[in-house]
Amino acid sequence: MDFSEFLNEFPDFFMRHYFMVGAWVVVLVLLIAAQFKITTARIPKATTNSAVALVNREDGLFVDVRNADAFAKGHIANSINVTSADIKGGKVTRIDSRRDKPVVLVGRDKFDGECFNSARALKKQGFTKVFILDGGITEWSNANMPLSYK
């Protein structure tokens, strides 16, 4: 089979499998939209070391956005647990005084979409220095950084 025959098979394939092709097109569009949203949000990521520097040198704060059960199983010492739902709902009184200080959000891992959405919500609520801990609590733990269980 040469290349021109191969190309001639595409219309037949699309006609026979229109539902599958349509589903793939929808998935592709959603992936492109999600990537566009991430790149235009301009939420900086902080590595483990740079996050520690932000907290220690600039009076920053670690805010763990995971649920209370996950927080209790291990979290960064002196971090505050404010769930994503609370942030989206505007319930940020515990961190309200930090609007002009670095706030480093800690999620589950580097694929935690709730952490990203929380960062966007905090920016919309007037927080000026919002960062996401790159790799979340998983990367923190992998870097042999200490966890607190209190």
DSSP file with accessible surface (Angstrom, degrees, kcal/mol):
  #  RESIDUE AA STRUCTURE BP1 BP2  ACC     N-H-->O    O-->H-N    N-H-->O    O-->H-N    TCO  KAPPA ALPHA  PHI   PSI    X-CA   Y-CA   Z-CA
    1    1 A M              0   0  154      0, 0.0     2,-0.1     0, 0.0     0, 0.0   0.000 360.0 360.0 360.0 124.4    0.0    0.0    0.0
    2    2 A D     >  -     0   0   85      1,-0.1     4,-1.9     4,-0.0     3,-0.2  -0.374 360.0 -96.0 -90.8 177.0    1.5    3.3   -1.0
    3    3 A F  H  > S+     0   0  146      1,-0.2     4,-2.4     2,-0.2     5,-0.2   0.859 120.2  54.9 -64.3 -38.0    0.9    6.7    0.7
    4    4 A S  H  > S+     0   0   63      1,-0.2     4,-1.8     2,-0.2    -1,-0.2   0.893 109.0  48.4 -66.5 -37.3   -1.9    7.9   -1.6
    5    5 A E  H  > S+     0   0   98     -3,-0.2     4,-0.9     2,-0.2    -1,-0.2   0.891 109.7  53.6 -65.8 -38.7   -3.9    4.7   -0.9
    6    6 A F  H >X S+     0   0   99     -4,-1.9     3,-0.8     1,-0.2     4,-0.5   0.917 109.3  47.6 -60.4 -45.6   -3.3    5.2    2.8
    7    7 A L  H >< S+     0   0   78     -4,-2.4     3,-0.9     1,-0.2    -1,-0.2   0.842 105.9  58.8 -65.5 -32.8   -4.7    8.8    2.5
    8    8 A N  H 3X S+     0   0  112     -4,-1.8     4,-0.6     1,-0.2    -1,-0.2   0.709  97.6  62.1 -69.6 -20.2   -7.7    7.6    0.5
    9    9 A E  H <X S+     0   0   86     -4,-0.9     4,-2.4    -3,-0.8    -1,-0.2   0.716  85.1  78.2 -76.1 -22.8   -8.6    5.3    3.5
   10   10 A F  H <X S+     0   0   81     -3,-0.9     4,-2.8    -4,-0.5     5,-0.2   0.920  90.2  49.6 -57.9 -49.6   -9.1    8.3    5.9
   11   11 A P  H  > S+     0   0   75      0, 0.0     4,-2.2     0, 0.0    -1,-0.2   0.925 112.9  48.4 -58.8 -39.5  -12.6    9.4    4.7
   12   12 A D  H  X S+     0   0   88     -4,-0.6     4,-2.2     2,-0.2    -2,-0.2   0.915 111.5  49.9 -64.6 -42.0  -13.9    5.8    4.9
   13   13 A F  H  X S+     0   0   75     -4,-2.4     4,-2.1     1,-0.2    -1,-0.2   0.935 110.9  49.3 -61.3 -45.9  -12.4    5.4    8.4
   14   14 A F  H  < S+     0   0   95     -4,-2.8    -1,-0.2     1,-0.2    -2,-0.2   0.893 111.4  49.6 -61.7 -38.7  -14.0    8.7    9.5
   15   15 A M  H >< S+     0   0  145     -4,-2.2     3,-0.6    -5,-0.2    -1,-0.2   0.878 114.8  43.4 -69.0 -37.9  -17.4    7.7    8.1
   16   16 A R  H 3< S+     0   0  153     -4,-2.2    -1,-0.2     1,-0.2    -2,-0.2   0.794 126.3  31.1 -76.9 -29.9  -17.3    4.3    9.8
   17   17 A H  T 3X S+     0   0   79     -4,-2.1     4,-2.5    -5,-0.2     5,-0.3  -0.227  71.8 139.8-124.0  43.9  -16.0    5.5   13.1
   18   18 A Y  H <> S+     0   0  175     -3,-0.6     4,-2.5     1,-0.2     5,-0.2   0.847  72.7  53.4 -60.7 -36.1  -17.5    9.0   13.4
   19   19 A F  H  > S+     0   0  168      2,-0.2     4,-2.4     1,-0.2    -1,-0.2   0.945 111.7  44.3 -65.8 -44.5  -18.3    8.7   17.1
   20   20 A M  H  > S+     0   0   82      2,-0.2     4,-2.3     1,-0.2    -2,-0.2   0.926 114.8  48.4 -66.1 -43.3  -14.8    7.7   18.0
   21   21 A V  H  X S+     0   0   32     -4,-2.5     4,-2.3     1,-0.2    -1,-0.2   0.928 111.5  50.9 -63.8 -41.4  -13.2   10.3   15.8
   22   22 A G  H  X S+     0   0   33     -4,-2.5     4,-2.4    -5,-0.3    -2,-0.2   0.912 108.8  51.3 -62.2 -41.1  -15.6   12.9   17.3
   23   23 A A  H  X S+     0   0   47     -4,-2.4     4,-2.5     1,-0.2    -1,-0.2   0.916 109.9  49.5 -63.3 -41.9  -14.7   11.9   20.8
   24   24 A W  H  X S+     0   0  170     -4,-2.3     4,-2.5     2,-0.2    -1,-0.2   0.887 109.5  51.8 -65.2 -37.0  -10.9   12.2   20.0
   25   25 A V  H  X S+     0   0   80     -4,-2.3     4,-2.6     2,-0.2    -2,-0.2   0.932 110.2  48.8 -65.0 -42.6  -11.5   15.7   18.6
   26   26 A V  H  X S+     0   0   84     -4,-2.4     4,-2.6     2,-0.2    -2,-0.2   0.934 112.0  48.7 -62.4 -45.0  -13.4   16.8   21.7
   27   27 A V  H  X S+     0   0   66     -4,-2.5     4,-2.5     1,-0.2    -2,-0.2   0.927 111.4  50.1 -61.1 -43.5  -10.5   15.4   23.9
   28   28 A L  H  X S+     0   0  104     -4,-2.5     4,-2.3     1,-0.2    -2,-0.2   0.931 110.9  48.4 -62.2 -44.2   -7.9   17.2   21.8
   29   29 A V  H  X S+     0   0   89     -4,-2.6     4,-2.6     1,-0.2    -1,-0.2   0.919 111.8  50.0 -63.3 -41.8   -9.8   20.5   22.0
   30   30 A L  H  X S+     0   0  111     -4,-2.6     4,-2.5     1,-0.2    -1,-0.2   0.899 110.4  49.9 -65.1 -39.2  -10.2   20.1   25.8
   31   31 A L  H  X S+     0   0  114     -4,-2.5     4,-2.4     2,-0.2    -1,-0.2   0.915 111.9  47.6 -64.7 -42.5   -6.5   19.4   26.2
   32   32 A I  H  X S+     0   0  104     -4,-2.3     4,-2.4     2,-0.2    -2,-0.2   0.924 112.6  49.6 -64.7 -41.8   -5.5   22.4   24.1
   33   33 A A  H  X S+     0   0   53     -4,-2.6     4,-2.4     1,-0.2    -2,-0.2   0.914 111.2  49.1 -64.1 -41.9   -7.9   24.6   26.1
   34   34 A A  H  X S+     0   0   47     -4,-2.5     4,-2.2     2,-0.2    -1,-0.2   0.918 111.9  48.4 -64.8 -41.7   -6.5   23.3   29.5
   35   35 A Q  H  X S+     0   0  111     -4,-2.4     4,-2.5     2,-0.2    -2,-0.2   0.910 111.1  50.5 -65.9 -39.0   -3.0   24.0   28.3
   36   36 A F  H  X S+     0   0  138     -4,-2.4     4,-2.1     1,-0.2    -2,-0.2   0.920 109.5  51.4 -62.4 -42.8   -3.9   27.5   27.2
   37   37 A K  H  X S+     0   0   88     -4,-2.4     4,-1.0     1,-0.2    -2,-0.2   0.908 111.5  47.6 -61.4 -41.9   -5.5   28.2   30.5
   38   38 A I  H  X S+     0   0   83     -4,-2.2     4,-0.6     1,-0.2     5,-0.4   0.925 113.2  46.5 -67.0 -44.7   -2.4   27.0   32.4
   39   39 A T  H  < S+     0   0   84     -4,-2.5     3,-0.2     1,-0.2    -1,-0.2   0.818 115.3  45.3 -72.6 -27.6    0.0   29.1   30.2
   40   40 A T  H  < S+     0   0   70     -4,-2.1    -1,-0.2    -5,-0.2    -2,-0.2   0.622  97.3  72.9 -90.1 -11.9   -2.1   32.3   30.4
   41   41 A A  H  < S-     0   0   26     -4,-1.0    -1,-0.2    -3,-0.4    -2,-0.2   0.785  83.4-151.8 -72.9 -28.0   -2.8   32.1   34.1
   42   42 A R     <  +     0   0  206     -4,-0.6    -3,-0.1    -3,-0.2    -2,-0.1   0.916  33.1 158.5  56.4  47.7    0.8   33.1   35.0
   43   43 A I        -     0   0   23     -5,-0.4    -1,-0.2    88,-0.0    88,-0.1  -0.913  36.0-136.6 -97.8 111.5    0.9   31.3   38.3
   44   44 A P        -     0   0   57      0, 0.0    88,-2.0     0, 0.0     2,-0.4  -0.388   8.8-135.4 -72.0 148.7    4.6   30.7   39.1
   45   45 A K  E     -a  132   0A 124     86,-0.2     2,-0.5    -2,-0.1    88,-0.2  -0.821  12.8-150.7-100.4 143.0    5.8   27.4   40.4
   46   46 A A  E     -a  133   0A   2     86,-3.0    88,-2.8    -2,-0.4    85,-0.0  -0.954  10.9-135.1-114.2 129.5    8.3   27.3   43.3
   47   47 A T     >  -     0   0   76     -2,-0.5     4,-2.7    86,-0.2     5,-0.2  -0.259  37.1 -96.5 -69.5 170.6   10.7   24.5   43.7
   48   48 A T  H  > S+     0   0   13      1,-0.2     4,-2.0     2,-0.2     5,-0.2   0.937 125.3  43.8 -55.4 -48.8   11.2   23.0   47.1
   49   49 A N  H  > S+     0   0  126      1,-0.2     4,-2.1     2,-0.2    -1,-0.2   0.905 114.5  47.7 -66.7 -42.9   14.2   25.1   47.8
   50   50 A S  H  > S+     0   0   49      1,-0.2     4,-2.4     2,-0.2    -1,-0.2   0.861 109.9  54.1 -69.4 -30.6   12.8   28.3   46.5
   51   51 A A  H  X S+     0   0    0     -4,-2.7     4,-2.2     2,-0.2    -1,-0.2   0.924 107.7  49.7 -66.4 -42.1    9.6   27.8   48.4
   52   52 A V  H  X S+     0   0   36     -4,-2.0     4,-3.0    -5,-0.2     5,-0.3   0.922 110.9  50.5 -61.8 -41.3   11.5   27.5   51.6
   53   53 A A  H  X>S+     0   0   26     -4,-2.1     4,-2.9     1,-0.2     5,-0.6   0.910 108.6  51.8 -64.0 -40.9   13.4   30.7   50.8
   54   54 A L  H  X5S+     0   0   19     -4,-2.4     6,-1.2     1,-0.2     4,-1.2   0.913 114.9  42.3 -61.5 -41.3   10.1   32.5   50.1
   55   55 A V  H  <5S+     0   0   30     -4,-2.2     4,-0.5     4,-0.2     5,-0.4   0.934 122.1  38.2 -72.3 -44.4    8.7   31.4   53.5
   56   56 A N  H  <5S+     0   0  120     -4,-3.0    -2,-0.2    -5,-0.2    -3,-0.2   0.893 126.6  31.4 -77.2 -40.3   11.9   32.0   55.5
   57   57 A R  H  <5S+     0   0  209     -4,-2.9    -3,-0.2    -5,-0.3    -1,-0.2   0.730 128.2  34.3 -92.5 -26.6   13.2   35.2   53.9
   58   58 A E  S  <<S-     0   0   92     -4,-1.2    -1,-0.2    -5,-0.6    -2,-0.1   0.155 107.4-108.9-118.0  19.3   10.0   37.0   52.8
   59   59 A D        +     0   0   85     -4,-0.5    -4,-0.2    -3,-0.1    -3,-0.2   0.877  62.6 166.0  56.9  41.9    7.7   35.9   55.6
   60   60 A G        -     0   0    6     -6,-1.2     2,-0.4    -5,-0.4    43,-0.2  -0.118  26.7-135.0 -80.6-178.1    5.7   33.7   53.3
   61   61 A L  E     -b  103   0A  13     41,-1.7    43,-3.0    37,-0.1     2,-0.5  -0.999   5.8-135.1-144.2 135.6    3.2   31.0   54.2
   62   62 A F  E     -b  104   0A  14     -2,-0.4    18,-2.3    16,-0.3     2,-0.5  -0.817  22.3-168.4 -87.5 127.4    2.6   27.4   53.1
   63   63 A V  E     -bc 105  80A   0     41,-2.8    43,-2.7    -2,-0.5     2,-0.6  -0.968   9.3-151.9-119.7 113.7   -1.1   26.8   52.5
   64   64 A D  E     -bc 106  81A   0     16,-2.6    18,-1.8    -2,-0.5    43,-0.2  -0.764   9.7-172.2 -87.2 119.6   -2.0   23.1   52.0
   65   65 A V        +     0   0    5     41,-2.4    19,-1.4    -2,-0.6    20,-0.2   0.389  49.4 108.1 -97.0   5.1   -5.1   22.9   49.8
   66   66 A R  S    S-     0   0   33     40,-0.5    -2,-0.0    17,-0.2    40,-0.0  -0.269  81.5 -84.4 -74.4 167.4   -5.7   19.1   50.3
   67   67 A N     >  -     0   0   96      1,-0.1     4,-2.3    16,-0.1     5,-0.2  -0.195  43.5-101.3 -70.0 167.2   -8.5   17.8   52.4
   68   68 A A  H  > S+     0   0   59      1,-0.2     4,-2.3     2,-0.2     5,-0.1   0.839 120.1  54.6 -61.5 -36.2   -8.2   17.5   56.2
   69   69 A D  H  > S+     0   0  120      2,-0.2     4,-1.1     1,-0.2    -1,-0.2   0.928 110.9  44.6 -64.3 -45.3   -7.6   13.7   56.1
   70   70 A A  H  4 S+     0   0   25      1,-0.2     3,-0.3     2,-0.2     4,-0.2   0.898 112.1  53.5 -65.5 -38.8   -4.7   14.1   53.7
   71   71 A F  H >< S+     0   0   32     -4,-2.3     3,-1.5     1,-0.2    -2,-0.2   0.913 106.4  52.5 -61.0 -42.3   -3.3   17.0   55.7
   72   72 A A  H 3< S+     0   0   60     -4,-2.3    -1,-0.2     1,-0.3    -2,-0.2   0.786 100.3  62.9 -67.5 -24.1   -3.4   14.9   58.9
   73   73 A K  T 3< S-     0   0  169     -4,-1.1    -1,-0.3    -3,-0.3    -2,-0.2   0.488 129.7 -38.0 -80.6  -2.3   -1.4   12.1   57.1
   74   74 A G    <   +     0   0    4     -3,-1.5     2,-0.3    -4,-0.2    -1,-0.3  -0.226  67.0 168.2 144.5 127.2    1.6   14.5   56.7
   75   75 A H  B     -E  148   0B  10     73,-2.0    73,-3.8    -3,-0.2     2,-0.2  -0.936  44.9 -77.1-149.2 169.0    2.1   18.1   55.9
   76   76 A I    >   -     0   0    5     -2,-0.3     3,-2.0    71,-0.2    71,-0.1  -0.532  61.0 -98.3 -72.1 134.7    4.8   20.8   55.8
   77   77 A A  T 3  S+     0   0   48     69,-0.4   -15,-0.1     1,-0.3    -1,-0.1  -0.248 106.3  10.8 -56.4 138.7    5.5   22.1   59.3
   78   78 A N  T 3  S+     0   0  155      1,-0.2   -16,-0.3    -3,-0.1    -1,-0.3   0.587  94.8 139.1  66.9  11.5    3.7   25.4   60.1
   79   79 A S    <   -     0   0   13     -3,-2.0     2,-0.4   -18,-0.1    -1,-0.2  -0.497  48.6-131.5 -80.0 158.4    1.6   25.1   57.0
   80   80 A I  E     -c   63   0A  36    -18,-2.3   -16,-2.6    -2,-0.2     2,-0.8  -0.921  10.9-133.3-111.6 136.7   -2.1   26.0   57.2
   81   81 A N  E     +c   64   0A  26     -2,-0.4     2,-0.4   -18,-0.2   -16,-0.2  -0.810  36.6 157.3 -94.2 108.8   -4.8   23.8   55.8
   82   82 A V        -     0   0    4    -18,-1.8    -2,-0.1    -2,-0.8    10,-0.0  -0.963  36.1-134.6-128.2 111.4   -7.3   25.8   53.7
   83   83 A T     >  -     0   0   34     -2,-0.4     4,-2.2     1,-0.1   -17,-0.2  -0.188  18.2-113.1 -67.9 161.4   -9.1   23.5   51.3
   84   84 A S  H  > S+     0   0   10    -19,-1.4     4,-2.8     1,-0.2     5,-0.2   0.876 118.1  55.7 -58.5 -40.0   -9.7   24.3   47.7
   85   85 A A  H  > S+     0   0   72      1,-0.2     4,-1.9     2,-0.2    -1,-0.2   0.902 107.3  49.0 -62.2 -40.5  -13.4   24.5   48.3
   86   86 A D  H  4>S+     0   0   58      2,-0.2     5,-2.7     1,-0.2     4,-0.2   0.912 111.8  48.8 -64.7 -42.4  -12.8   27.1   51.0
   87   87 A I  H ><5S+     0   0    0     -4,-2.2     3,-1.6     1,-0.2    -2,-0.2   0.948 112.1  47.6 -63.3 -46.4  -10.6   29.1   48.8
   88   88 A K  H 3<5S+     0   0   96     -4,-2.8    -1,-0.2     1,-0.3    -2,-0.2   0.844 111.2  52.9 -64.0 -30.9  -13.1   29.0   45.9
   89   89 A G  T 3<5S-     0   0   54     -4,-1.9    -1,-0.3    -5,-0.2    -2,-0.2   0.417 117.4-113.9 -83.9   0.8  -15.8   30.0   48.3
   90   90 A G  T < 5S+     0   0   40     -3,-1.6     2,-1.7    -4,-0.2    -3,-0.2   0.620  70.7 140.6  79.4  11.9  -13.9   33.0   49.5
   91   91 A K      < +     0   0  142     -5,-2.7     3,-0.2    -6,-0.2    -1,-0.2  -0.537  21.1 126.1 -88.3  73.0  -13.4   31.6   53.0
   92   92 A V    >>  +     0   0    5     -2,-1.7     3,-1.5     1,-0.1     4,-0.8   0.013  16.8 124.6-120.6  28.5   -9.8   32.8   53.4
   93   93 A T  T 34 S+     0   0  121      1,-0.3     3,-0.5     2,-0.2     4,-0.4   0.821  70.5  62.5 -61.1 -30.4   -9.9   34.7   56.7
   94   94 A R  T 34 S+     0   0  151      1,-0.2    -1,-0.3    -3,-0.2    -2,-0.1   0.747 118.2  26.8 -67.2 -23.1   -7.1   32.6   58.2
   95   95 A I  T X4 S+     0   0    0     -3,-1.5     3,-2.2     1,-0.1    -1,-0.2   0.307  88.2 109.2-119.8   7.6   -4.7   33.9   55.5
   96   96 A D  G >< S+     0   0   67     -4,-0.8     3,-1.1    -3,-0.5    -2,-0.1   0.819  73.3  60.6 -57.3 -32.7   -6.3   37.2   54.7
   97   97 A S  G 3  S+     0   0  104     -4,-0.4     3,-0.3     1,-0.3    -1,-0.3   0.588  95.4  66.0 -73.3  -6.0   -3.5   39.1   56.4
   98   98 A R  G X   +     0   0   58     -3,-2.2     3,-1.7     1,-0.2    -1,-0.3   0.134  59.5 120.2-101.5  20.6   -1.0   37.6   53.9
   99   99 A R  T <  S+     0   0   71     -3,-1.1    29,-2.9     1,-0.3    30,-0.5   0.797  85.1  34.8 -57.9 -31.0   -2.4   39.3   50.7
  100  100 A D  T 3  S+     0   0  114     -3,-0.3    -1,-0.3    27,-0.2    -2,-0.1   0.242 107.6  81.6-109.1  13.0    0.9   41.0   50.0
  101  101 A K  S <  S-     0   0   83     -3,-1.7    28,-0.5     1,-0.0     2,-0.1  -0.778  95.2 -83.2-111.2 158.5    3.2   38.2   51.2
  102  102 A P        -     0   0    1      0, 0.0   -41,-1.7     0, 0.0     2,-0.5  -0.417  41.3-167.3 -62.7 130.0    4.2   35.0   49.4
  103  103 A V  E     -bd  61 130A   0     26,-2.8    28,-2.9   -43,-0.2     2,-0.7  -0.987   2.7-162.5-119.8 115.1    1.6   32.3   49.6
  104  104 A V  E     -bd  62 131A   0    -43,-3.0   -41,-2.8    -2,-0.5     2,-0.4  -0.896  10.1-148.2-103.5 112.5    2.9   28.9   48.5
  105  105 A L  E     -bd  63 132A   0     26,-3.1    28,-3.0    -2,-0.7     2,-0.6  -0.659   7.3-155.4 -83.9 134.6    0.0   26.5   47.7
  106  106 A V  E     +b   64   0A   0    -43,-2.7   -41,-2.4    -2,-0.4   -40,-0.5  -0.948  18.5 172.0-113.9 119.3    0.7   22.8   48.4
  107  107 A G        -     0   0    1     -2,-0.6    30,-2.7    26,-0.4    31,-0.2  -0.373  47.5 -86.5-109.8-166.2   -1.3   20.3   46.5
  108  108 A R  S    S-     0   0  126     28,-0.2    30,-1.3     1,-0.2     2,-0.2   0.940  92.9 -38.9 -69.1 -52.8   -1.1   16.5   46.1
  109  109 A D  S >  S-     0   0   48     28,-0.2     3,-1.5    27,-0.2    27,-0.3  -0.861  77.6 -66.6-159.8-169.5    1.4   16.3   43.3
  110  110 A K  T 3  S+     0   0  132     25,-0.4    26,-0.1     1,-0.3    -2,-0.0   0.631 127.6  55.7 -72.7  -9.8    2.3   18.1   40.0
  111  111 A F  T 3  S+     0   0  156     24,-0.1     2,-1.2     4,-0.0    -1,-0.3   0.223  72.0 127.8-102.5  13.9   -1.0   17.0   38.4
  112  112 A D    <>  -     0   0   16     -3,-1.5     4,-1.3     1,-0.2     3,-0.4  -0.578  32.7-179.2 -78.1  98.1   -3.2   18.5   41.1
  113  113 A G  H  > S+     0   0   38     -2,-1.2     4,-2.6     1,-0.2     5,-0.2   0.799  78.4  63.1 -67.8 -28.8   -5.7   20.7   39.2
  114  114 A E  H  > S+     0   0   84      2,-0.2     4,-2.2     1,-0.2    -1,-0.2   0.868 100.7  52.7 -64.8 -35.1   -7.4   21.8   42.4
  115  115 A C  H  > S+     0   0    3     -3,-0.4     4,-2.2     2,-0.2    -1,-0.2   0.934 110.3  47.4 -65.5 -44.2   -4.2   23.5   43.5
  116  116 A F  H  X S+     0   0   28     -4,-1.3     4,-2.2     1,-0.2    -2,-0.2   0.934 112.7  48.6 -61.5 -45.8   -3.9   25.4   40.2
  117  117 A N  H  X S+     0   0   47     -4,-2.6     4,-2.2     1,-0.2    -1,-0.2   0.871 109.9  52.6 -64.5 -35.5   -7.6   26.5   40.4
  118  118 A S  H  X S+     0   0    0     -4,-2.2     4,-2.6     2,-0.2    -1,-0.2   0.895 107.3  52.3 -65.3 -40.0   -7.1   27.6   44.0
  119  119 A A  H  X S+     0   0    0     -4,-2.2     4,-2.2     2,-0.2    -2,-0.2   0.926 109.8  48.4 -62.3 -43.7   -4.1   29.7   43.0
  120  120 A R  H  X S+     0   0   69     -4,-2.2     4,-2.2     1,-0.2    -1,-0.2   0.913 110.9  51.2 -62.3 -40.9   -6.2   31.4   40.3
  121  121 A A  H  X S+     0   0   16     -4,-2.2     4,-1.5     1,-0.2    -2,-0.2   0.911 108.9  50.3 -64.9 -41.2   -9.0   32.0   42.8
  122  122 A L  H  <>S+     0   0    0     -4,-2.6     5,-2.4     1,-0.2    -1,-0.2   0.901 108.8  52.3 -63.9 -39.7   -6.6   33.6   45.3
  123  123 A K  H ><5S+     0   0   82     -4,-2.2     3,-1.5     1,-0.2    -1,-0.2   0.924 109.3  49.6 -60.0 -43.1   -5.2   35.9   42.6
  124  124 A K  H 3<5S+     0   0  162     -4,-2.2    -1,-0.2     1,-0.3    -2,-0.2   0.784 106.3  57.4 -66.1 -26.8   -8.8   37.0   41.8
  125  125 A Q  T 3<5S-     0   0   52     -4,-1.5    -1,-0.3    -5,-0.2    -2,-0.2   0.365 128.5 -93.9 -87.3   4.2   -9.3   37.6   45.5
  126  126 A G  T < 5S+     0   0   38     -3,-1.5     2,-0.4     1,-0.3    -3,-0.2   0.519  74.1 144.8 102.5   5.4   -6.4   40.1   45.6
  127  127 A F      < -     0   0    4     -5,-2.4    -1,-0.3     1,-0.1     3,-0.3  -0.644  28.9-167.0 -76.9 130.8   -3.5   38.0   46.7
  128  128 A T  S    S+     0   0   71    -29,-2.9     2,-0.4    -2,-0.4   -28,-0.1   0.750  71.9  44.5 -96.7 -25.2   -0.5   39.4   44.9
  129  129 A K        +     0   0   89    -28,-0.5   -26,-2.8   -30,-0.5     2,-0.5  -0.652  69.8 159.5-124.5  75.2    2.3   36.7   45.4
  130  130 A V  E     + d   0 103A   1     -2,-0.4     2,-0.3    -3,-0.3   -26,-0.2  -0.847  10.4 174.9-102.7 131.0    0.8   33.3   44.9
  131  131 A F  E     - d   0 104A  41    -28,-2.9   -26,-3.1    -2,-0.5     2,-0.5  -0.910  24.2-136.7-128.6 157.8    3.0   30.4   44.0
  132  132 A I  E     -ad  45 105A  17    -88,-2.0   -86,-3.0    -2,-0.3     2,-0.6  -0.967  26.8-119.8-114.3 130.5    2.4   26.7   43.6
  133  133 A L  E >   -a   46   0A   2    -28,-3.0     3,-2.2    -2,-0.5   -26,-0.4  -0.593  35.9-121.4 -68.7 114.0    4.8   24.2   45.1
  134  134 A D  T 3  S+     0   0   64    -88,-2.8   -86,-0.2    -2,-0.6   -24,-0.1  -0.422  95.0   7.9 -62.9 118.1    6.1   22.3   42.1
  135  135 A G  T >> S-     0   0    8     -2,-0.3     4,-1.8   -26,-0.2     3,-0.5   0.349 103.4-132.1  91.3  -7.2    5.3   18.7   42.6
  136  136 A G  H <>  -     0   0    2     -3,-2.2     4,-2.0   -27,-0.3   -28,-0.2  -0.068  60.0 -28.7  61.8-157.5    3.2   19.3   45.7
  137  137 A I  H 3> S+     0   0   15    -30,-2.7     4,-2.5     1,-0.2    -1,-0.2   0.807 136.0  63.3 -66.6 -25.1    3.6   17.3   48.9
  138  138 A T  H <> S+     0   0   61    -30,-1.3     4,-2.5    -3,-0.5    -1,-0.2   0.947 106.6  41.7 -64.2 -47.5    4.8   14.3   46.8
  139  139 A E  H  X S+     0   0   87     -4,-1.8     4,-1.8     2,-0.2    -1,-0.2   0.881 112.3  55.7 -68.2 -37.2    7.9   16.2   45.6
  140  140 A W  H  <>S+     0   0    9     -4,-2.0     5,-1.9     1,-0.2    -2,-0.2   0.940 112.2  42.9 -57.7 -48.2    8.5   17.7   49.1
  141  141 A S  H ><5S+     0   0   55     -4,-2.5     3,-1.9     1,-0.2    -2,-0.2   0.902 111.2  54.4 -66.4 -41.4    8.5   14.2   50.5
  142  142 A N  H 3<5S+     0   0  107     -4,-2.5    -1,-0.2     1,-0.3    -2,-0.2   0.786 102.8  57.9 -63.5 -27.4   10.7   12.8   47.7
  143  143 A A  T 3<5S-     0   0   43     -4,-1.8    -1,-0.3    -3,-0.2    -2,-0.2   0.312 117.7-115.9 -84.0   8.9   13.2   15.6   48.4
  144  144 A N  T < 5 +     0   0  149     -3,-1.9    -3,-0.2     1,-0.2    -2,-0.1   0.812  60.8 157.2  59.4  33.1   13.5   14.2   52.0
  145  145 A M      < -     0   0   50     -5,-1.9    -1,-0.2    -6,-0.2    -2,-0.0  -0.620  48.9 -93.3 -83.6 150.5   12.1   17.4   53.4
  146  146 A P        -     0   0   93      0, 0.0   -69,-0.4     0, 0.0     2,-0.4  -0.301  36.1-156.4 -72.1 146.2   10.5   17.0   56.9
  147  147 A L        -     0   0   45    -71,-0.1     2,-0.4    -6,-0.1   -71,-0.2  -0.907   6.0-143.3-116.8 148.8    6.8   16.4   57.3
  148  148 A S  B     -E   75   0B  26    -73,-3.8   -73,-2.0    -2,-0.4   -74,-0.0  -0.869  11.5-171.6-110.6 146.9    4.7   17.2   60.4
  149  149 A Y              0   0  153     -2,-0.4    -1,-0.1   -75,-0.2   -73,-0.1   0.149 360.0 360.0-121.5  15.2    1.9   14.9   61.6
  150  150 A K              0   0  217    -75,-0.1   -76,-0.1     0, 0.0    -2,-0.1  -0.565 360.0 360.0 -84.8 360.0    0.4   17.2   64.3
